Amino acid sequence: MEILLKNQQNLVNYIDSKNLYVRDFYQNYKHNFRITGITGHRGIGKTTFLLYYLKNNLKNNNKALYITCDHPYFLTN
């Protein structure tokens, strides 16, 4: 699990909040659920949106975790 937390921190640190174009979807997004999944075409900003949201709204929340199911961790766990 530590590897997933470290991976999340690396990804969140990579997001540049100052030069990021924020779409209307971000302004209207309400986080009221225990789990959130976003689907859509490749390259439209799903990962960027989630990491940006995590960085700006859930910085020190140890109950939030960004994961991608193609991470090597899930091959054995």
ChimeraX attribute file (.defattr): number of C-alpha atoms within 10 A of each C-alpha:
attribute: neighborCount
match mode: 1-to-1
recipient: residues
	/A:1	8
	/A:2	7
	/A:3	11
	/A:4	16
	/A:5	15
	/A:6	11
	/A:7	15
	/A:8	19
	/A:9	16
	/A:10	11
	/A:11	16
	/A:12	21
	/A:13	12
	/A:14	12
	/A:15	15
	/A:16	11
	/A:17	15
	/A:18	6
	/A:19	7
	/A:20	11
	/A:21	7
	/A:22	12
	/A:23	10
	/A:24	8
	/A:25	9
	/A:26	12
	/A:27	8
	/A:28	8
	/A:29	9
	/A:30	8
	/A:31	10
	/A:32	7
	/A:33	6
	/A:34	7
	/A:35	8
	/A:36	9
	/A:37	6
	/A:38	8
	/A:39	7
	/A:40	8
	/A:41	7
	/A:42	8
	/A:43	8
	/A:44	10
	/A:45	12
	/A:46	15
	/A:47	16
	/A:48	18
	/A:49	18
	/A:50	16
	/A:51	23
	/A:52	22
	/A:53	17
	/A:54	18
	/A:55	18
	/A:56	11
	/A:57	11
	/A:58	14
	/A:59	12
	/A:60	10
	/A:61	9
	/A:62	8
	/A:63	7
	/A:64	14
	/A:65	16
	/A:66	16
	/A:67	12
	/A:68	12
	/A:69	8
	/A:70	8
	/A:71	11
	/A:72	11
	/A:73	12
	/A:74	9
	/A:75	8
	/A:76	5
	/A:77	6
